[in-house]
Amino acid sequence: MTDPSGDAATPLDVITIGRASVDLYGQQVGTRLEDVASFAKSVGGCPANIAIGTARLGLKSALLSRVGNEQMGRFIREQMLREGVSVDGLGTDPSRLTALAILSVENDQSFPLLFYRENCADMALDEGDVDAAFVTSARAVVITGTHFSRPNTEAAQRKAMRLMRGAGGKVVLDIDYRPNLWGLAGHAEGDNRYIASDIVSAKMKSVLADCDLIVGTEEEVLIASGESDLLTALKTIRHMSSATIVLKRGPMGCIVYDGPISDDLEAGIIGKGFPIEVYNVLGAGDAFMSGFLRGWLGGESLQTAATWANACGAFAVSRLLCSPEIPTFQELQFFLKNGSKEHALRKDAAINHVHWATTRRSEIPSMMAFAIDHRVQLEEVANRVGANPARIADFKVLAVKAAAKVAAGRPGYGMLIDEKHGRKALFEFARHPFSWLGRPVELPGSRPLRYEFSQDIGSQLIEWPVDHCIKCLSFYHPDDPSELKLEQQQKLKSLFEASRRVGRELLIEIIAGKNGRLDNNTIARALNELYALGIKPDWWKLEPQASPEAWRRIEVVIDANDPWCRGVVLLGLEAEHGELEAAFAATTGVTIVKGFAVGRTIFAGPAERWLSGKLTDEAAIDEMAESFEALTKAWLATRSLEADKKTA
């Protein structure tokens, strides 16, 4: 397979120019926009979507646009960075708001859409935003139809075209026709895809000759040519331009014309469509363009580019949102290799897992976490020393400050904090740049597993911040009685399904040693049983194992069932420092173990003395920080030793 980044001299493969908005899509499907009660938020706008899509597919992309100097603008900028898109060309407009698009899925044919784009930030783009060095650092630019609707944005795009052609790069046109964004339809007609206009057609025809690739639907080809017949429209475009023309045909796939247009509409390179359920057509074209560019700029054949484009479009049309639904390259290849038994791709569990695992918000290659999510243990301490249990909340704030002192803004540090006593601690945590936060949902000590506040777990999770990871402890042993095992399995399965439904990561903690024999195969068997049910958590939290062989078997099970698992973190169970250091050393060479999440080893002593009034806040912070830092150094030492062995 060809490397998509074919020219090492150009830092970027593609720059997309134009709309950058925030999409708010109704989560209640099958209803009028007037009746939608809640919305899902994502990055939107054709060029922004393509920038994200091409990045997911392996191209080095950038967005040239503007966003507002407010929360929505910062969201777009931050999400672009998370997706690997360069924001060097993304300006911040000091006086205009970021655009919004609001949509509902009324049925499979109707998608009411409102654009909030009056004097928005991206429509203020002008020639001054187009830097020559930036544009010529890419192999191609994607220009879009909407940004020819205003003089300033037209001038910006034409400047980018001149610069790209002068540098010998490629100019790609996504016709991207929205009549109401040209002032041809009312505000409520955002989903209207075609109104004939001589003014729009004249503008688009003036662009065609300078393009190397032109992509559009049947309606967009008509508006770009000014014709009313599709075959005539294609011939008109060919008369004006030698560009490769890609005709998007929805469920019928696409046709690619790389030469003269004959009288036979089908006389091109046919890219067959994928027969899938239509859920929401918005964003399908942007996913299509992303897939085509991945092939076209990657040196693949036009047939392959068309296949990838159609597959990417199928993913988008089968899901609710736009940019979040575009597949990664791993997901695309998985689908092309394995296909799907589901007519509705969003219901394919295997594909969904690849999508989930390859679009996580961040990479966390190493994890050192201070666990302060204990409830019962701290309540017992408070009761023993006669302290008001309400003080536990304040102690947990001190624990966060101790962890932050050790982390010092470095990556790879995290915490476990509960809701019951940790609300203040959660707020304190948000003030520091940690890499990860886990929150428990289990009722402490429950066996069979029960959730702490309500057995309707999904209704709780929807209120959590998107970057908070669900943590659930289960006292699970593969030799448990069948009735107990089944009940716990069902509880964990429902939690896994809820976590995916609300888009939160999941850590499952398994403690088997308290309820049965722990041998070299115990935990491997337990994980295998849960994987067999389709449960694939992002993380496992496991007790230290008796031998390297036990870890080897665990690693084999995880690799066989979920190669995208983030990994394993070790738990502490109030072990002494020396015991934990030995447990860390036992994982040397076990790559699936990524770190630890330890609590009582760090806080047990300070908690009792602080709750007794024998330790000041500052002293408690210092003691916990010293203990936590000692563990982090011990852990990092084992990883350093492992790295030395690999390079020896």
Secondary structure by P-SEA (a helix, b strand, c coil): ccccccccccccccccccbbbbbbbbcccccccccccbbbbbbbcaaaaaaaaaaaacccccccccccccaaaaaaaaaaaaaccccccccccccbbbbbbbbbcccccbbbbbbccccccccccccccccccccccccbbbbbccccccaaaaaaaaaaaaaaaaacbbbbbccccccccccccccccccccbbbbaaaaaaaaaccccccbbbbcaaaaaaaaccccaaaaaaaaaaacccbbbbbbccccbbbbcccccccccccccccccccccccccaaaaaaaaaaaaaaaacccaaaaaaaaaaaaaaaaaccccccccccaaaaaaaaacccccccccccaaaaaaaaaaaccccccbbbbbcccccaaaaaaaaaacccccaaaaaaaaaaaaaaaaacccccbbbbbbccccaaaaaaaaaccccbbbbbcccccccccccccccaaaaaaaaccccbbbbbbbbccccccaaaaaaaaaaaaaaaaaaaaabbbbbbbbbccccccccccaaaaaaaaaaaacccccbbbbcccccaaaaaaaaaaaaaccccccbbbbbbccccaaaaaaaaaaacccccccbbbbcccccaaaaaaaaaccccaaaaaaaaaaaaaaaaaaaaaaaaaaaaaaac
